[in-house]
């Protein structure tokens, strides 16, 4: 029997191998792009369905009305009437007054709760892609790969730790989100390692049906998936102060002001996409 010509077979085998790798990579890239398109479409739909946007001119009219109400009584009667009308229009356009800390939109909480009663708030970091409802499930796996409606999604939802007793009222409320990169979910959090980004994005907001809460970022760093950042309850003020001291000491970017024993902390957590048990956390304290 004639011996196979290895010199002829080897190039063919290599072509098949690299061809297979190319096809596999193409399929995986296509799937990834499809997931990102799905995520972008989902985010646009959520904002369209559950955020009530106030036109700038209406907001300005309402502001002008407020100035006239508190200003000199010599303002013309016609102007006051028009301003009152503008205020009525604003009230009709929004499900609640447009908060000063989140200008331009409010949340339709009734619509959200009808879709999913697990919604406990809305997180917004200005000038980033973080603008999502926050859910609280029965465990930390429930919304890891699930949308607001309970459908599968690679990047899941933003959710609070299931052990939370009173979201955003506890001493430390931990909120999780995937690091999808490219601004997807909590993909921007690792940008807090950049001192410039840190300084420009120190203010973030949690909106709830009861109030709009402003937070001030004071710490950001790489950590393990368990440990100090994920402590939810404290036996004493001393224990809480030790927690705060550790978050300050671990921060990759020094900052002022810092929280005290009476403050409430919001901890945002995401993956670094570098190691399985590695996480990136951002700590902020409540300022109102």
Backbone torsions as a table, in degrees:
resi	resn	phi	psi	omega
1	UNK	NA	137.1	-176.7
2	UNK	-70.5	132.7	-178.7
3	UNK	-73.2	134.4	-179.9
4	UNK	-59.1	142.0	177.9
5	UNK	-83.3	100.3	-177.3
6	UNK	-60.3	-36.2	-178.2
7	UNK	-62.4	-28.8	179.1
8	UNK	-86.7	-35.4	-176.7
9	UNK	-73.4	-38.9	-175.6
10	UNK	-57.8	-48.8	178.8
11	UNK	-60.5	-38.7	179.7
12	UNK	-64.8	-42.3	179.5
13	UNK	-62.8	-41.3	179.9
14	UNK	-65.9	-39.3	178.5
15	UNK	-62.7	-43.6	178.8
16	UNK	-63.8	-41.1	-179.1
17	UNK	-63.4	-52.0	-178.4
18	UNK	-67.6	-32.3	176.0
19	UNK	-64.5	-41.7	177.6
20	UNK	-63.8	-41.4	178.1
21	UNK	-62.2	-42.1	-179.7
22	UNK	-62.7	-45.2	-179.9
23	UNK	-64.2	-44.4	179.5
24	UNK	-60.9	-44.1	179.1
25	UNK	-63.3	-39.0	178.5
26	UNK	-63.2	-42.3	178.9
27	UNK	-63.5	-44.4	180.0
28	UNK	-65.1	-40.0	177.8
29	UNK	-63.6	-42.0	179.0
30	UNK	-61.4	-42.9	179.4
31	UNK	-64.4	-40.6	179.7
32	UNK	-63.8	-45.0	179.0
33	UNK	-62.9	-37.0	178.2
34	UNK	-64.4	-39.6	178.8
35	UNK	-65.9	-40.0	178.6
36	UNK	-67.3	-39.2	176.6
37	UNK	-63.6	-40.3	178.8
38	UNK	-63.9	-42.1	179.1
39	UNK	-63.0	-45.3	-179.9
40	UNK	-63.5	-40.5	178.6
41	UNK	-66.1	-39.9	179.2
42	UNK	-64.1	-43.8	-180.0
43	UNK	-64.0	-43.0	178.6
44	UNK	-61.9	-40.1	179.9
45	UNK	-66.5	-42.2	-180.0
46	UNK	-61.5	-45.6	179.5
47	UNK	-63.8	-38.6	-179.2
48	UNK	-69.5	-37.8	-174.6
49	UNK	-82.2	-30.1	-168.9
50	UNK	-122.6	-5.0	175.0
51	UNK	-107.0	135.2	179.1
52	UNK	-104.9	113.5	-175.4
53	UNK	-94.0	137.2	-180.0
54	UNK	-104.7	120.7	179.3
55	UNK	-56.9	141.0	-177.6
56	UNK	-54.3	-39.0	-177.3
57	UNK	-67.1	-32.9	178.3
58	UNK	-69.9	-42.2	178.4
59	UNK	-61.5	-40.5	179.0
60	UNK	-65.8	-38.7	178.4
61	UNK	-63.0	-41.9	179.2
62	UNK	-63.7	-37.9	179.4
63	UNK	-66.0	-41.0	178.9
64	UNK	-63.7	-38.7	178.5
65	UNK	-61.4	-41.0	180.0
66	UNK	-62.6	-39.8	179.7
67	UNK	-66.1	-37.9	-179.3
68	UNK	-69.4	-34.4	-178.9
69	UNK	-66.0	-37.9	-177.1
70	UNK	-97.2	-5.2	-175.9
71	UNK	-89.0	-166.5	-178.7
72	UNK	-59.6	145.8	-177.5
73	UNK	-76.0	-1.9	-177.6
74	UNK	-83.2	1.8	-179.9
75	UNK	-60.9	139.4	-179.7
76	UNK	-58.0	142.7	-178.5
77	UNK	-62.7	-36.7	-178.9
78	UNK	-62.6	-40.6	-178.9
79	UNK	-64.1	-42.3	179.3
80	UNK	-62.2	-39.7	-179.2
81	UNK	-64.8	-45.3	179.5
82	UNK	-62.5	-39.7	-179.3
83	UNK	-65.6	-40.4	178.3
84	UNK	-61.4	-37.6	178.1
85	UNK	-64.4	-39.7	179.6
86	UNK	-64.1	-38.0	178.6
87	UNK	-63.8	-40.1	178.6
88	UNK	-63.0	-40.9	178.9
89	UNK	-62.3	-39.8	179.4
90	UNK	-62.7	-42.9	-179.6
91	UNK	-63.1	-35.7	-179.6
92	UNK	-72.8	-30.1	-176.5
93	UNK	-80.3	-20.0	-175.6
94	UNK	-121.4	149.0	178.9
95	UNK	-78.7	-13.5	176.0
96	UNK	-157.4	162.1	179.8
97	UNK	-56.4	139.6	178.5
98	UNK	-67.4	116.2	-175.9
99	UNK	-69.1	145.8	178.7
100	UNK	-63.6	-31.3	-176.9
101	UNK	-80.2	-11.6	177.7
102	UNK	-135.8	65.2	-173.9
103	UNK	-62.4	137.0	174.5
104	UNK	103.5	-18.7	177.9
105	UNK	-154.6	158.4	170.6
106	UNK	-135.2	169.6	-175.7
107	UNK	-104.3	134.6	174.9
108	UNK	-85.6	86.3	-174.9
109	UNK	-64.7	-35.6	180.0
110	UNK	-63.2	-43.2	178.8
111	UNK	-64.6	-41.1	179.1
112	UNK	-63.1	-46.4	-176.9
113	UNK	-67.0	-28.7	176.9
114	UNK	-67.8	-36.3	179.0
115	UNK	-75.3	-42.8	-179.1
116	UNK	-155.9	111.1	-179.8
117	UNK	-70.5	-5.2	178.7
118	UNK	-78.6	-4.3	179.0
119	UNK	-69.4	126.8	-179.2
120	UNK	-118.0	-5.7	179.9
121	UNK	178.0	-175.3	178.5
122	UNK	-139.1	128.4	-179.7
123	UNK	-104.2	136.2	-179.4
124	UNK	-140.3	121.8	172.7
125	UNK	-112.4	107.3	-176.3
126	UNK	-53.1	143.8	177.0
127	UNK	64.3	26.5	172.8
128	UNK	-136.7	179.5	176.5
129	UNK	-86.1	2.2	-177.9
130	UNK	-80.3	103.8	-178.8
131	UNK	-157.2	76.4	-167.9
132	UNK	-136.7	154.7	168.0
133	UNK	-71.0	151.2	178.0
134	UNK	-112.4	127.4	-177.9
135	UNK	-108.8	161.6	176.3
136	UNK	-133.4	108.2	-175.8
137	UNK	-98.8	-174.0	179.5
138	UNK	-77.4	-20.6	174.4
139	UNK	-155.9	175.7	-176.1
140	UNK	-82.9	3.3	177.1
141	UNK	-98.9	-17.9	-171.9
142	UNK	-57.9	-43.7	-177.1
143	UNK	-110.9	14.9	-179.8
144	UNK	-64.7	-38.6	177.5
145	UNK	-131.1	38.4	-176.8
146	UNK	-133.4	141.1	177.8
147	UNK	-81.7	178.4	176.9
148	UNK	-55.3	-35.8	-178.0
149	UNK	-89.0	-0.1	178.1
150	UNK	90.0	12.9	178.3
151	UNK	-91.5	153.7	-179.9
152	UNK	-66.5	138.7	173.9
153	UNK	-151.4	134.3	-177.1
154	UNK	-55.5	-37.7	-175.6
155	UNK	-98.8	3.7	173.1
156	UNK	54.0	-146.6	-178.9
157	UNK	-128.2	171.9	172.0
158	UNK	-88.7	130.5	-175.6
159	UNK	-146.9	150.2	177.1
160	UNK	-85.2	154.0	177.2
161	UNK	-57.3	131.9	-174.0
162	UNK	-63.4	-18.9	-179.8
163	UNK	-81.6	-0.8	-178.7
164	UNK	-65.9	129.2	178.2
165	UNK	-81.5	-52.8	-179.1
166	UNK	-131.8	97.1	-176.5
167	UNK	-53.2	128.1	176.0
168	UNK	70.6	4.1	173.9
169	UNK	-114.4	-19.9	176.6
170	UNK	-68.0	165.3	179.5
171	UNK	-62.3	-34.8	177.0
172	UNK	-142.1	111.3	176.1
173	UNK	-101.6	120.6	-178.6
174	UNK	-99.8	129.8	-179.8
175	UNK	-123.3	129.6	-175.2
176	UNK	-108.1	152.3	173.5
177	UNK	-162.4	147.8	178.7
178	UNK	-66.5	150.7	171.5
179	UNK	-96.0	90.0	-178.8
180	UNK	-84.0	-3.3	-175.5
181	UNK	66.8	170.2	177.1
182	UNK	52.8	30.5	177.9
183	UNK	79.7	8.6	-178.5
184	UNK	-83.1	129.8	-177.7
185	UNK	52.2	-118.9	-179.4
186	UNK	-95.7	26.8	-177.8
187	UNK	-62.1	-22.3	-178.1
188	UNK	-85.5	-10.3	-173.6
189	UNK	-60.4	-38.3	-178.7
190	UNK	-65.6	-15.1	176.3
191	UNK	-67.1	-15.8	178.5
192	UNK	-67.3	-9.5	173.1
193	UNK	-68.9	-21.7	177.5
194	UNK	-83.7	116.9	-178.2
195	UNK	-54.3	-34.8	178.7
196	UNK	-65.5	-46.7	177.7
197	UNK	-63.6	-42.3	179.4
198	UNK	-54.7	-50.6	-177.0
199	UNK	-66.7	-33.9	-176.8
200	UNK	-82.6	-11.7	-175.5
201	UNK	-131.2	39.9	-177.6
202	UNK	-80.0	-17.8	-179.5
203	UNK	-99.8	128.3	173.7
204	UNK	-139.4	166.5	-172.5
205	UNK	-134.2	143.5	167.1
206	UNK	-116.8	120.5	175.8
207	UNK	-100.3	135.0	176.2
208	UNK	-129.0	168.4	177.5
209	UNK	-61.0	-24.5	-176.9
210	UNK	-92.3	-31.6	-173.9
211	UNK	-163.3	167.1	174.2
212	UNK	-112.5	119.7	-171.6
213	UNK	-106.2	130.3	176.6
214	UNK	-101.3	135.6	179.1
215	UNK	-122.3	155.0	177.7
216	UNK	-120.1	118.8	179.5
217	UNK	-70.5	133.6	179.3
218	UNK	-131.7	-7.2	-176.0
219	UNK	-154.8	143.9	176.8
220	UNK	-155.7	133.9	-176.5
221	UNK	-170.1	164.9	174.3
222	UNK	-85.9	138.2	-178.3
223	UNK	-148.1	-177.9	175.7
224	UNK	-87.2	167.4	-175.2
225	UNK	-73.0	-10.4	176.0
226	UNK	-132.9	165.2	176.3
227	UNK	122.5	-155.2	-170.6
228	UNK	-52.8	-46.4	-176.5
229	UNK	-61.0	-23.8	-173.6
230	UNK	-100.5	16.7	175.0
231	UNK	-75.9	123.3	-174.9
232	UNK	-103.0	-26.9	-178.5
233	UNK	-131.4	153.6	-174.3
234	UNK	-135.6	136.8	-176.8
235	UNK	-74.7	-22.3	-175.8
236	UNK	-158.3	168.2	175.8
237	UNK	-62.6	-33.6	179.4
238	UNK	-63.4	-41.7	179.0
239	UNK	-64.6	-40.4	179.3
240	UNK	-67.3	-41.0	178.0
241	UNK	-63.2	-36.3	176.3
242	UNK	-64.6	-40.2	175.2
243	UNK	-58.9	-47.6	-179.7
244	UNK	-62.4	-43.8	-179.4
245	UNK	-59.3	-39.9	-178.9
246	UNK	-67.8	-41.3	179.8
247	UNK	-64.6	-34.8	178.0
248	UNK	-70.9	-45.7	-178.0
249	UNK	-64.0	-34.2	-176.4
250	UNK	-81.5	-14.8	-174.3
251	UNK	-60.8	135.8	178.7
252	UNK	-76.7	-17.3	-179.2
253	UNK	-127.0	113.7	177.9
254	UNK	-63.7	145.2	-178.9
255	UNK	-153.3	162.3	173.1
256	UNK	-141.0	149.6	-3.2
257	UNK	-77.7	171.6	-179.6
258	UNK	-117.6	155.6	-179.3
259	UNK	-74.7	162.6	177.1
260	UNK	-122.4	-175.6	-174.4
261	UNK	-63.2	-22.9	-178.1
262	UNK	-91.5	-3.0	-175.4
263	UNK	-84.1	162.1	174.8
264	UNK	-113.0	136.7	-172.7
265	UNK	-108.2	141.8	170.3
266	UNK	-114.0	123.8	179.3
267	UNK	-113.6	121.0	177.0
268	UNK	-101.5	131.2	-174.5
269	UNK	-129.2	137.5	176.8
270	UNK	-149.0	170.1	177.4
271	UNK	-79.9	155.6	173.6
272	UNK	-90.3	-16.5	-174.9
273	UNK	66.4	19.4	177.5
274	UNK	-107.3	-43.3	-178.8
275	UNK	-139.7	149.2	-173.8
276	UNK	-57.3	-42.3	-175.7
277	UNK	-101.4	17.1	-179.1
278	UNK	-100.4	137.6	-178.9
279	UNK	-131.2	161.4	172.5
280	UNK	-121.4	129.9	-177.1
281	UNK	-123.9	147.8	173.4
282	UNK	-125.1	127.0	177.9
283	UNK	-106.8	139.5	176.7
284	UNK	-140.6	150.2	177.4
285	UNK	-114.3	149.6	-177.6
286	UNK	-71.1	136.5	-178.9
287	UNK	-116.1	-0.6	177.8
288	UNK	-140.7	NA	NA
